[in-house]
Amino acid sequence: MSTEIDVLVLGGAGVDTIVHVPELPLPLTDSHMIQPGIVTRAGQSGDFVALGTSALGLRTHHLDMLGDDPEGDLVRALHRDRGIALTVVPQPLGTKRAVNLVGPDGRRLSLYDATRAAETDRLPEATVRELAAVSRHAHVVITQPCGHALPALREAGVTVSTDLHDWGGSNPYHETFAHQADLVFLSSAALADPERTMRRITERGRARTVVATAGADGAYLLADGRLTHVPAAAPPAQVVDSNGAGDAFAAAFLYAWLNAEPPRRCALYGTVAGAYACTVPSTRADSIGRTELCARVTGLVSGG
């Protein structure tokens, strides 16, 4: 089959307002003076995955719902400036937005505006099928319209990945995505027993590879029934923010996976990209490039 798209990203387009706070949890007081200021920029989970895969040379196309509003204009401009194809489905309720409270150590608390989505939201099936027909792979963000698009992706024959983020292993909403993907990412932050949850995903779903990221502890990789631990890569500069690290990990893992690298090496790519993302201020949308990523992975493998 002839393909025009390496990675089709579904969902996760939106805008974040970044607020740097003195500590998390934020002390209860009448007011706080915020430095270095409050910044609104385009970039949520799907945007960051698309930025990451595009920066690594993968032909990337992003599909999501956006409003005819200033936030939507920021998302459109981000894709236009970075040369990433974007197909927009109108969203009358407005573009997704969130406020991220970022502490001095780079940890964050995200507050999502739940008024900008409805249970009836859908990505047009004809559009999903048309794009999937010319794609190698689809990465699906866990928003409600994307869940309804999964059957069309499966019928198109593309491989599918998803990121369950901080799923605790019990919310049934996430299971739709976990069980229909070939490759599953999630954070271990809310998991009492990461291996148990990872194995349950493979037992109940299609996935043969599951990755649980663990921040400074690296990641756990379950591939073909074998669980291994992959240490974290050293950040190339001071850690300033963890925002987007999981998306960067997924994008780099996909780059290696689509280039037929073995799973553990794919995870090495992910740890390097995730570490790089932690050095990028949350007020910016930036991704590691292919040359630097490959060089750093080669250095890890060779012990340099």
C-alpha positions as CSV (number, residue, x, y, z in Angstrom):
1,M,0.0,0.0,0.0
2,S,1.3,3.4,-0.9
3,T,1.5,5.8,2.1
4,E,1.8,9.5,2.3
5,I,1.8,9.7,6.1
6,D,4.1,7.9,8.6
7,V,2.2,9.0,11.7
8,L,-1.4,10.1,11.8
9,V,-2.1,11.7,15.2
10,L,-5.7,11.8,16.3
11,G,-6.8,14.2,19.0
12,G,-5.0,16.2,21.7
13,A,-4.8,19.6,20.0
14,G,-5.2,22.5,22.4
15,V,-3.8,25.4,24.3
16,D,-2.1,25.6,27.7
17,T,-1.7,28.6,30.0
18,I,1.5,28.2,32.0
19,V,1.6,29.5,35.5
20,H,4.8,29.2,37.5
21,V,4.1,28.8,41.2
22,P,6.4,28.9,44.2
23,E,5.5,25.3,45.2
24,L,3.1,22.5,44.7
25,P,0.6,22.1,46.4
26,L,0.1,25.9,46.1
27,P,-0.1,27.5,49.5
28,L,-3.6,29.0,50.2
29,T,-3.2,32.8,50.3
30,D,-4.9,35.8,48.8
31,S,-2.4,36.3,46.0
32,H,0.9,35.2,44.5
33,M,3.4,37.2,42.4
34,I,4.2,35.0,39.4
35,Q,7.7,35.0,37.8
36,P,8.7,34.7,35.0
37,G,5.1,35.5,34.1
38,I,2.0,33.8,32.8
39,V,2.2,32.5,29.2
40,T,-0.4,31.0,26.9
41,R,0.9,28.8,24.1
42,A,-0.4,26.1,21.7
43,G,0.5,22.6,22.6
44,Q,-1.3,19.7,24.3
45,S,-0.6,16.0,24.1
46,G,-1.4,15.4,20.4
47,D,0.4,18.6,19.4
48,F,3.5,17.5,21.2
49,V,3.5,14.0,19.7
50,A,3.1,15.5,16.3
51,L,5.9,18.0,16.9
52,G,8.1,15.2,18.1
53,T,7.6,12.8,15.2
54,S,7.8,15.6,12.7
55,A,11.1,16.9,14.2
56,L,12.5,13.4,13.7
57,G,11.6,13.4,10.0
58,L,8.5,11.3,10.1
59,R,5.7,12.5,7.8
60,T,3.1,13.6,10.3
61,H,-0.6,14.5,10.0
62,H,-2.7,15.8,12.9
63,L,-6.5,15.4,13.0
64,D,-8.7,17.0,15.7
65,M,-11.5,19.3,16.6
66,L,-10.8,23.1,17.0
67,G,-12.9,26.1,17.6
68,D,-13.1,29.3,15.6
69,D,-11.4,31.2,18.4
70,P,-8.1,32.7,19.4
71,E,-7.0,29.4,21.0
72,G,-7.7,27.6,17.7
73,D,-5.7,30.2,15.8
74,L,-2.7,29.5,18.1
75,V,-2.9,25.7,17.3
76,R,-3.3,26.4,13.6
77,A,-0.3,28.7,13.6
78,L,1.9,26.2,15.5
79,H,1.2,23.6,12.9
80,R,1.7,26.0,10.0
81,D,5.0,27.3,11.4
82,R,6.4,23.8,12.0
83,G,5.2,22.5,8.6
84,I,2.9,19.8,10.1
85,A,-0.3,19.0,8.2
86,L,-3.4,19.6,10.2
87,T,-7.0,18.6,9.4
88,V,-9.5,20.5,11.5
89,V,-13.0,19.4,12.4
90,P,-15.1,22.4,13.7
91,Q,-15.8,22.4,17.4
92,P,-18.6,24.8,18.3
93,L,-17.8,24.6,22.0
94,G,-14.3,26.0,21.4
95,T,-10.7,24.7,21.4
96,K,-9.5,22.6,24.3
97,R,-7.6,24.6,26.9
98,A,-5.9,24.0,30.2
99,V,-4.0,25.8,32.9
100,N,-0.7,24.2,34.0
101,L,0.6,25.1,37.4
102,V,4.4,24.4,37.3
103,G,6.5,24.1,40.4
104,P,10.2,25.0,40.8
105,D,11.2,21.4,40.5
106,G,9.4,21.0,37.1
107,R,6.4,19.1,38.4
108,R,3.0,20.3,37.2
109,L,-0.7,20.3,38.0
110,S,-3.0,20.5,35.0
111,L,-6.5,22.0,35.1
112,Y,-8.6,21.2,32.0
113,D,-11.6,23.2,30.9
114,A,-14.3,20.5,30.6
115,T,-16.8,22.8,28.9
116,R,-15.1,22.5,25.5
117,A,-16.2,19.0,24.7
118,A,-19.5,17.1,24.4
119,E,-20.5,13.4,24.5
120,T,-21.7,13.8,20.9
121,D,-18.3,15.0,19.5
122,R,-17.1,12.8,16.7
123,L,-14.3,12.8,14.1
124,P,-16.0,12.2,10.7
125,E,-15.6,8.6,9.9
126,A,-15.0,9.3,6.2
127,T,-12.1,11.7,7.1
128,V,-10.6,9.1,9.5
129,R,-10.8,6.4,6.8
130,E,-9.4,8.6,4.1
131,L,-6.3,9.6,6.2
132,A,-5.8,6.1,7.6
133,A,-5.8,4.6,4.1
134,V,-2.6,6.5,3.3
135,S,-0.9,6.1,6.8
136,R,1.6,3.7,8.2
137,H,0.6,4.2,11.8
138,A,-2.0,6.1,14.0
139,H,-1.3,7.5,17.4
140,V,-4.6,8.0,19.3
141,V,-5.0,10.5,22.2
142,I,-7.5,9.3,24.8
143,T,-10.2,11.9,24.1
144,Q,-13.8,10.7,23.5
145,P,-14.0,11.4,19.8
146,C,-10.8,9.3,19.2
147,G,-12.3,6.3,21.0
148,H,-15.1,6.2,18.4
149,A,-12.5,6.4,15.6
150,L,-10.7,3.2,16.7
151,P,-12.8,0.7,14.7
152,A,-12.2,2.6,11.5
153,L,-8.5,2.6,12.1
154,R,-8.5,-1.1,12.8
155,E,-10.4,-1.8,9.6
156,A,-7.9,0.4,7.7
157,G,-5.1,-2.0,8.8
158,V,-2.8,0.6,10.3
159,T,-1.0,-0.1,13.5
160,V,-2.2,1.9,16.5
161,S,-0.6,3.3,19.6
162,T,-2.1,5.2,22.5
163,D,-0.9,6.9,25.7
164,L,-3.0,6.2,28.8
165,H,-1.1,8.8,30.8
166,D,-1.6,8.4,34.6
167,W,-4.2,5.7,34.4
168,G,-4.5,3.8,37.7
169,G,-5.5,0.6,36.0
170,S,-9.1,0.5,37.0
171,N,-11.0,3.3,35.1
172,P,-13.0,1.5,32.4
173,Y,-12.8,4.5,30.1
174,H,-9.2,3.9,29.3
175,E,-9.7,0.2,28.5
176,T,-11.2,1.0,25.1
177,F,-7.9,2.5,24.1
178,A,-5.7,0.1,26.0
179,H,-7.3,-3.0,24.5
180,Q,-7.5,-1.8,20.8
181,A,-3.9,-0.5,20.5
182,D,-0.9,-2.5,19.2
183,L,1.5,-0.3,21.3
184,V,0.5,1.2,24.7
185,F,2.2,3.9,26.7
186,L,1.3,4.9,30.2
187,S,2.8,6.5,33.3
188,S,3.6,4.4,36.3
189,A,2.8,7.3,38.6
190,A,-0.6,6.0,39.7
191,L,0.2,2.3,39.5
192,A,0.7,0.3,42.6
193,D,2.0,-2.7,40.5
194,P,3.1,-1.6,37.0
195,E,3.9,-5.1,35.9
196,R,0.5,-6.4,36.8
197,T,-1.3,-3.6,34.9
198,M,1.0,-4.0,31.9
199,R,0.5,-7.7,31.6
200,R,-3.3,-7.3,32.0
201,I,-3.2,-5.0,29.0
202,T,-1.5,-7.6,26.8
203,E,-3.7,-10.4,28.1
204,R,-7.0,-8.6,27.4
205,G,-6.0,-6.6,24.3
206,R,-4.0,-6.5,21.1
207,A,-0.8,-5.0,22.4
208,R,2.4,-7.0,22.5
209,T,4.4,-4.0,23.6
210,V,3.6,-1.9,26.7
211,V,5.7,0.8,28.1
212,A,5.3,2.4,31.5
213,T,7.3,5.6,32.0
214,A,8.7,6.3,35.5
215,G,10.2,9.7,35.3
216,A,13.6,9.9,36.8
217,D,13.5,6.1,37.3
218,G,13.4,5.5,33.5
219,A,10.8,3.1,32.1
220,Y,9.5,-0.4,32.3
221,L,9.2,-2.3,29.0
222,L,7.0,-5.3,28.4
223,A,7.7,-6.8,25.0
224,D,6.8,-10.3,23.9
225,G,6.1,-11.3,27.5
226,R,9.3,-10.1,29.0
227,L,9.5,-7.2,31.4
228,T,12.7,-5.2,31.5
229,H,13.7,-1.9,33.2
230,V,15.3,0.8,31.1
231,P,17.2,3.4,33.1
232,A,16.6,7.1,32.6
233,A,18.9,9.0,30.3
234,A,20.8,11.9,31.7
235,P,19.3,15.3,30.7
236,P,21.6,17.4,28.5
237,A,20.9,20.5,30.6
238,Q,19.2,21.6,33.8
239,V,15.7,20.1,34.3
240,V,13.1,22.9,34.3
241,D,9.8,21.2,33.5
242,S,8.3,17.8,33.0
243,N,5.6,19.0,30.7
244,G,5.6,17.1,27.4
245,A,8.2,14.5,28.5
246,G,5.8,11.6,28.1
247,D,4.8,12.8,24.6
248,A,8.4,13.2,23.6
249,F,9.1,9.7,24.8
250,A,6.3,8.3,22.7
251,A,7.3,10.2,19.6
252,A,10.9,9.0,19.8
253,F,9.8,5.4,20.6
254,L,7.6,5.5,17.5
255,Y,10.4,6.9,15.4
256,A,12.6,3.8,16.3
257,W,9.7,1.4,16.2
258,L,8.7,2.4,12.7
259,N,12.3,2.0,11.7
260,A,12.2,-1.6,12.9
261,E,14.4,-1.2,15.9
262,P,14.1,-3.8,18.7
263,P,11.9,-2.7,21.6
264,R,14.6,-2.0,24.1
265,R,16.4,0.3,21.7
266,C,13.1,2.0,21.0
267,A,12.8,2.6,24.7
268,L,16.3,4.1,24.8
269,Y,15.2,6.6,22.1
270,G,12.3,7.4,24.3
271,T,14.3,8.0,27.5
272,V,16.7,10.3,25.6
273,A,13.8,12.4,24.1
274,G,12.0,12.5,27.4
275,A,15.1,13.7,29.2
276,Y,15.6,16.4,26.6
277,A,11.9,17.6,27.0
278,C,12.5,18.1,30.7
279,T,15.1,20.8,29.8
280,V,12.7,22.8,27.7
281,P,10.7,25.5,29.5
282,S,6.9,24.8,29.5
283,T,6.3,28.1,27.8
284,R,7.9,26.7,24.7
285,A,7.0,24.0,22.3
286,D,10.2,22.3,21.2
287,S,11.4,18.8,20.4
288,I,14.7,17.0,20.0
289,G,15.9,16.6,16.4
290,R,16.9,13.4,14.7
291,T,20.6,14.0,14.6
292,E,20.9,14.8,18.3
293,L,18.6,12.0,19.3
294,C,20.5,9.4,17.3
295,A,23.9,10.6,18.5
296,R,22.8,10.4,22.1
297,V,21.3,7.0,21.8
298,T,24.5,5.8,20.1
299,G,26.5,7.2,23.0
300,L,24.3,5.3,25.5
301,V,24.7,2.1,23.6
302,S,28.5,2.5,23.3
303,G,28.9,3.6,26.9
304,G,30.0,7.1,25.9
